[in-house]
Amino acid sequence: MDAQTNKSFFDAFSPLLLSLILTGTFGLLTGIYIERLKNKILILTYTSVFQSLGTTFKDKFWGEIVISHNNRNINHLNFVTVTIRNTTRTDAQTPLVLDAWLDNRSQFLGHSGFYDTGNSIVFEENFGDQYKQMIEDIDEDLLLLRNEGHVTPDELKKRLEFFQGNRKLGLPAFNRRSHATVNFLIENFDGVIPTVYLSILQKGTKLIPEGDKAKTENNKKIATGIITLVAYALGLIWAFNYYTSKNDAIISTIIIGTGSYLLGFGLYHSFMYLKKVFW
């Protein structure tokens, strides 16, 4: 192959190689940026499992079935298990608080919680102090009710109503690849399954249902596919305008698309491996 042939070969493929390097590098930098952005936001996912323990009802054939709790008849009793998972590579940087609340026709009767390590999950400190004070005030009010004419203060009734429908649980630590389980015993006044709402409001932390994460991943794949298609179309237009031979244009476009993906994919995962080993 003479010098002129070498020059022609280089002139033909140098834009192709340059495009391959630039798009691969862009893919790598984009992947690194997205990874760093993800590490700034701690995304926790949760699942909720509802188990009905019983419902009070009367039937001519089966008779009367009564559900009670601590010698008090109730309409419906439900056991709810909430599992929160940290599937990211990020530890919680600050203590977290799990807020849980119910629809206005349900109330909490009890709860328990623990990490996968076995450590207990208890009330958030301030909430726990207020809850303890409310119990003391209720006990004192029950004694005063023995006195004729005593009326329970409206302020105490409102506090009791708030604590019956709300829980704040402290999560002092939440490490990567770990999970926590919280069980709630809930009464519903209408004999139906209660509605449980969950939230974590700390900055840089987001709590989402596990199904939403799968939906997010699917949307990400769709968006990536659209971007890839647009980039490929632009590369196709460029190749057809640059090369006089249609065959060369098609071949170069295929090489650009495939090579850019493989280069970006390889460099990005090499970076992730080095990060896992050394960081």
Secondary structure, DSSP 4 states (H G I P E B T S, - for coil): --HHHHHHHHHHHHHHHHHHHHHHHHHHHHHHHHHHHHHHSEEEEEEEEEEEEEE-EEETTTEEE-EEETTEEESEEEEEEEEEEE-SS---SS-EEEEEEE-TTEEEEEEEEEETTS-B--B-HHHHHHHHHHHHHHHHHHHHTTSTT----HHHHHHHHHHHHEEEEEES---TTEEEEEEEEEEETTSS---EEEE--STTEEEEEHHHHHHHHHHHHHHHHHHHHHHHHHHHHHHHHH-SSHHHHHHHHHHHHHHHHHHHHHHHHHHHHHHHHH-
